[in-house]
Amino acid sequence: MDVPICSGLELRGLLSALCARLRCMKIKLGARLTLLLLGLFVLVQFAVLAGLYFVARSPGFDPVEQALLALATLSLIAVVGGAFTLWHRLTRRIMELASAARRIESGDYRDEVKFVRGDEFGELASAFNSMQLGIARREQQIAYQAFHDSLTGLPNRASLQQQLREAIDHARRHHEALALMMLDIDRFKEINDTMGHALGDLVLIEIGRRLRAALRPGDRLARFGGDEFVALLPRVDEAGMHAIVERISQVVAQPMHAGTLELFIDVSIGMAQFPRHGDSAEELLRRADIAMYDAKQSHSQFKLYEEGRDATHLYRLSLASDLRRAVGYGELELHYQPVFDLRAQHAHQVEALLRWKHPQRGMVMPADFIPMAEQSGLIRAVTDWALHEAIRQCAAWRASGLNVGISINLSALDLSLGYLPELLATHLQHYGVEPGLLMLEVTETAVMRDAAYSLETLSRVKACGVRLAIDDFGTGYSSLSLLKRMPVDVLKIDKSFVSGMASDNDDAVIVRSTIELAHNMALKVVAEGVENAESLAMLEALRCDAVQGYLISRPLALEQATSWLSQAAPGALIRKLPNRRALA
């Protein structure tokens, strides 16, 4: 049964009030008893004097009458004596209760209030002891909750920081090394957003259990907050760290079952060592966090802190803070790179590429801020702005007589959130743009992060009438069976294959095979990264549908793109390319 919790201040206030109440009771009771005893004393004195006077004036009293008078006098004296005794006992018991209350107020719950009598004071003492036991239990629970995570039962941030300081002091005195490991669950926000917080809580509990099993007996694990866990590893060298990481990788890689659902969880791990990477708790925590972020960015699961990364980390934090205002302040913009149709000899489409025109740092590329947007929860606002701007510009070009479609990239997180189809429908309807003019590009890697849910989202997007493309095809890990199930219209061959196909036979084979595969599946093919006439000639010979790259045009700002599209009449551009005769 849960014990009701109140704060230490409330308990101490309650006990202080109780002590004051008991002191007040003592004062009031003492005053009343004093008045009573004074009255009795005066009454006795008056009776004794009156009796003596009466006896003295009445010598005719017989011995019986004198005895009765003496007995009455002694009775009065006994009453007074009894009253004094009662007063002393009452005040002593009240003082004992007040002393017990002061002891409890100071935090001492060891001794009980002892009364052997079964009267009202005995009952009051019993109630005192019950209250003392209840307060002790509540303070224990408060202390436990102050230093433990309520969900996983692990020590929390405050506990870990205290343990880390003590461990550093111990390691410094004994000239020992220790390591601090920070671990973050990849895509945990997606799990919460798409599958609910209840399942997210189960994931946290299970990950905490698995991490405890993977660590050594003397290691200390804490939930640092959100989906972050921190482990304190005393007396460990670099080889020992790698062994621990390997055990963690093995236990985390096991599938997690929630009903009929099977989840595969990935983690990113960063480590920092004392005294190599810092000699304070704050330094080690900061540098383990930096290493963890580097591991997440490089998709390498584990990174040890590298010297000089603090400046990069500060830059990232500053950029993340600035990104929150970028949308509202109009700092985001789209640049447009033409996609040239080799059959129609015309640039029928552009790819909208997101840029951030930072007021101090200049042009920031998507690779530098999209991951931060995903991690900070800003990706929805960024995607909403990009889709809105692309569709608005498509409508503007159509109104000016330019029949140009627009493609735009989606992040991996966009596929895991359910708002995308509704967002598209809203913007398309608002600007009256034909859905077929818009194409959304996703990478194989983004789809593979959660294939089942991604396919469902893509099917809903496809139902809106827009076209879909697989971007950077050939660099991910998707299978042909997955490709067959994806409702896509276009394959975009990654530039890493296209740029070298004129000089590397393997690249040329990959490009040719991809084009044949796509055509056999009734898909169009766009080759990215076309930078020389030789590659262009080979792609046209292989019946590639469209090309994109610096040979055609670099990404252009809006005014430049509009001017380029207006001047690029069918066939005009291709005649201006160098070595045009190679295409004959």
LUMLUMLO-138990 format. One record per residue (C-alpha): residue in three letters; x, y, z. Coordinates in steps of 0.05 Angstrom, whole numbers, plus 5000, padded with zeros to 4 digits. Layout:
BEGIN
ALAXYZ/...
//
This chain:
BEGIN
MET500050005000/ASP502650694982/VAL504351145040/PRO501851865033/ILE507752325022/CYS508853005052/SER515153405050/GLY520353445105/LEU518554175117/GLU511253985127/LEU513153445177/ARG517653905216/GLY512354445216/LEU507353935242/LEU512053715298/SER513754435316/ALA506354585321/LEU505353965365/CYS511054175412/ALA508054865418/ARG501254565431/LEU503954115486/ARG507554705518/CYS501155095514/MET497354515545/LYS502454485601/ILE502055225615/LYS494455235614/LEU493854605656/GLY499154855704/ALA495655515711/ARG488955195724/LEU491754695774/THR495555255809/LEU489155655817/LEU485455045842/LEU490854875892/LEU491255595916/GLY483755585926/LEU484054925963/PHE489855176005/VAL486155806024/LEU479955386038/VAL483954906082/GLN487355466119/PHE480755796131/ALA477555136154/VAL483454976201/LEU483555666231/ALA475955676237/GLY476154986269/LEU481555186318/TYR477955826335/PHE471455446344/VAL474854926388/ALA478255466428/ARG471755836440/SER467855206454/PRO471254816510/GLY465154396516/PHE466753966455/ASP467053246473/PRO472852806447/VAL468652516390/GLU467053206362/GLN474353406368/ALA476452766331/LEU471552896275/LEU474153606268/ALA481353356266/LEU479352826214/ALA476153356170/THR482353776176/LEU486853206156/SER482253036097/LEU482953736071/ILE490453696078/ALA490353026040/VAL486253325984/VAL491253885977/GLY496953385977/GLY493452955925/ALA492253545881/PHE499653735884/THR501553015866/LEU496553005807/TRP499353665782/HIS506453405785/ARG504752765747/LEU500753115694/THR506053625679/ARG511553095679/ARG507752665628/ILE506353275585/MET513653455588/GLU515552755567/LEU510852805507/ALA513753485489/SER520853215494/ALA518952625449/ALA515953115398/ARG522353525398/ARG526452895388/ILE522152675329/GLU522553385301/SER530153325300/GLY529752685260/ASP530952185317/TYR525951615311/ARG529651085351/ASP526351115419/GLU519051015435/VAL514951405486/LYS514150905544/PHE508050905590/VAL506250285629/ARG499550545651/GLY493250415610/ASP490051095622/GLU488951665573/PHE496351845575/GLY498051135556/GLU493451185496/LEU496551855478/ALA503551545483/SER501350975437/ALA498651475387/PHE505351845391/ASN509151205376/SER504651055316/MET505751755290/GLN513251685299/LEU513351035260/GLY509151335204/ILE513551955198/ALA519851515196/ARG516951095139/ARG514851715101/GLU521652035107/GLN524951395084/GLN520351385023/ILE521652125010/ALA529152005014/TYR528551404967/GLN524451794916/ALA529252374919/PHE534851934894/HIS531351404851/ASP527451394786/SER520251204799/LEU519450824732/THR525650384730/GLY527550374803/LEU534650594784/PRO538451154819/ASN536851824787/ARG540952414764/ALA541852704834/SER544252034861/LEU548951914803/GLN552152604810/GLN553352484884/GLN556251794871/LEU560552054815/ARG563652594859/GLU565152084913/ALA568051594862/ILE572552144833/ASP575152324903/HIS576551584917/ALA579951484849/ARG584152114860/ARG586451884929/HIS588251184905/HIS590951384836/GLU585650964800/ALA582151054734/LEU574651054724/ALA570051144664/LEU563351464655/MET558751174603/MET552651544575/LEU547651154534/ASP541751404493/ILE536250994460/ASP535951144386/ARG529251354357/PHE525951334426/LYS521651944409/GLU518951564349/ILE517050974394/ASN513351444441/ASP509951834385/THR507751244343/MET506550694394/GLY504751074456/HIS508051264521/ALA505950614555/LEU510250214507/GLY515750734514/ASP515750614589/LEU516349864579/VAL522349984534/LEU525750414587/ILE524449884641/GLU527049324598/ILE533249714575/GLY534749874648/ARG534249134666/ARG538748914608/LEU543949444624/ARG544249214697/ALA545448504673/ALA551048724626/LEU554949134677/ARG559948864729/PRO557748774802/GLY561449414825/ASP558849854769/ARG553250354783/LEU547650494735/ALA542751084736/ARG537251354692/PHE539552054677/GLY533052304647/GLY528552164587/ASP531751594548/GLU538751704575/PHE542351224622/VAL549151344655/ALA553750814683/LEU559550944730/LEU565150444718/PRO570650444772/ARG577450144761/VAL576750024687/ASP581750104630/GLU580350204556/ALA580149454542/GLY575249364598/MET570849914570/HIS570549584503/ALA568748924536/ILE562949254573/VAL560549584509/GLU560648924473/ARG556348594528/ILE551549174525/SER551049114449/GLN549448384455/VAL543948454507/VAL540749064474/ALA540748734405/GLN535948194429/PRO528848334403/MET523948624452/HIS516948344453/ALA510648734473/GLY504648304460/THR504848124386/LEU509748694372/GLU517248554363/LEU521949144372/PHE529349204356/ILE532649744397/ASP539050104379/VAL543150524427/SER548751034422/ILE554251014475/GLY559251544494/MET564851484545/ALA569651934581/GLN575351724628/PHE578052024693/PRO583052344696/ARG584552314621/HIS578352704598/GLY576753104660/ASP577753134735/SER570853354757/ALA563853054753/GLU561453624709/GLU567053534659/LEU566252784654/LEU558652834644/ARG559353374591/ARG564652994552/ALA561152324557/ASP555052684528/ILE559252964472/ALA562052274455/MET554951984456/TYR552652514406/ASP558552354361/ALA556751624364/LYS549551784345/GLN551752234287/SER556651724259/HIS551951124270/SER557750764303/GLN554250584368/PHE560350744411/LYS565151324415/LEU570551504466/TYR571252254477/GLU576152584430/GLU580153194451/GLY577753854422/ARG570453644413/ASP567954154465/ALA567954724415/THR563954294366/HIS559054114422/LEU558054844441/TYR556955014368/ARG551654464364/LEU548154714427/SER548255424401/LEU545655204333/ALA540054794365/SER537855404405/ASP538055854343/LEU534055344303/ARG528055454348/ARG527256154321/ALA529356024249/VAL522455834223/GLY518856424256/TYR524156924236/GLY524256724162/GLU531356464163/LEU529755814125/GLU529555824050/LEU529255333992/HIS534255283935/TYR532354913872/GLN536554443830/PRO533754283761/VAL532453563740/PHE533553483665/ASP529152993626/LEU533652653575/ARG527852433531/ALA524053093529/GLN530653493529/HIS527553953581/ALA528154113655/HIS521253883675/GLN522553863750/VAL526754163806/GLU528953873872/ALA527654353930/LEU533654353977/LEU532954644046/ARG537855174069/TRP538455574134/LYS540956284125/HIS543656404194/PRO544557144211/GLN551557034241/ARG553956374213/GLY551756454141/MET548855884100/VAL547855244142/MET546854594104/PRO541354084122/ALA546453564146/ASP548354044201/PHE541454204228/ILE536453664207/PRO539053154259/MET538353694313/ALA531353844289/GLU529553104295/GLN532553044365/SER529453684391/GLY522453554364/LEU522854144315/ILE522653704253/ARG515153764246/ALA515554524243/VAL521354494193/THR517753974149/ASP511254374152/TRP514855004130/ALA518654654073/LEU512454314045/HIS508454954050/GLU513855354015/ALA515054833960/ILE507654763944/ARG506655523947/GLN512455623898/CYS509755083852/ALA503155453849/ALA506756113835/TRP510755813778/ARG504455503748/ALA501056173752/SER506856503714/GLY506655973659/LEU512255523683/ASN509854793683/VAL514954533733/GLY514154003786/ILE517854003852/SER520853443892/ILE522753513966/ASN526353074015/LEU523252774077/SER527152604140/ALA526851924172/LEU522752194230/ASP517552474182/LEU515851764161/SER514751544233/LEU509752094250/GLY502552044229/TYR501252764209/LEU504552754140/PRO498552564095/GLU494053074128/LEU499453614123/LEU500253484049/ALA492753484035/THR491954144072/HIS497454514033/LEU495554223965/GLN488254413974/HIS490055114000/TYR494255283938/GLY490254883888/VAL496354493864/GLU495453843826/PRO498353293872/GLY502252973814/LEU506753593810/LEU509553433878/MET514452863890/LEU516952663959/GLU523852343966/VAL525651844021/THR532051444030/GLU532550694038/THR535550794106/ALA529651214129/VAL524750684107/MET528650124139/ARG528550454208/ASP521450204216/ALA519549864151/ALA512449664169/TYR510350354194/SER514150714138/LEU510550304085/GLU503950474117/THR505551214118/LEU508051194046/SER501650854024/ARG497451394057/VAL501751934024/LYS501051593957/ALA493551603966/CYS493952363966/GLY496152333893/VAL503352553901/ARG509152173871/LEU514551813912/ALA521951703899/ILE527351293932/ASP533251763942/ASP540651553943/PHE538650863918/GLY544150343927/THR547150623991/GLY542150334040/TYR540449634064/SER533549514034/SER531848864000/LEU528648763933/SER522548473968/LEU521749124006/LEU522849533943/LYS517249133909/ARG512549323966/MET514150063966/PRO509150493928/VAL514550893892/ASP514851193822/VAL522251383816/LEU529051113835/LYS534551623843/ILE541451313835/ASP546351573886/LYS551752043860/SER557251613890/PHE555951113833/VAL554451623778/SER560452083788/GLY565351503778/MET561851093725/ALA566051383668/SER572451133700/ASP570250553744/ASN567249943711/ASP564049703775/ASP560250353783/ALA558050313710/VAL555449603721/ILE551549823783/VAL548450413746/ARG546549993686/SER543549443730/THR539649943771/ILE536650263708/GLU534649583680/LEU531749373747/ALA527650013753/HIS525049983682/ASN523049253692/MET519049473753/ALA515850043712/LEU519750573751/LYS523051203725/VAL530451323739/VAL534051963758/ALA541651963761/GLU544552443813/GLY551452753813/VAL552352833738/GLU558553273733/ASN561753103666/ALA559553003594/GLU562252283593/SER557552063649/LEU551852433615/ALA553152063549/MET553451393583/LEU546851523620/GLU543351723557/ALA545951093523/LEU543350673581/ARG536451003571/CYS536451353638/ASP530251793643/ALA533052413676/VAL539452703705/GLN541353193759/GLY548053493778/TYR552854063772/LEU553653943697/ILE546354153689/SER546054663744/ARG548054783816/PRO542454893867/LEU539755593855/ALA536256113898/LEU529056273879/GLU530356853832/GLN536056503797/ALA532055853791/THR526156233761/SER530656573710/TRP534155913693/LEU527455553683/SER524756113640/GLN530756093593/ALA531455343588/ALA527155193528/PRO526654463506/GLY533254263472/ALA536754923486/LEU540454703547/ILE543254053521/ARG546454393460/LYS550354843507/LEU553554263544/PRO560954133530/ASN562653553483/ARG555453523458/ARG557953093400/ALA559352533450/LEU551852463457/ALA550652323384/
//
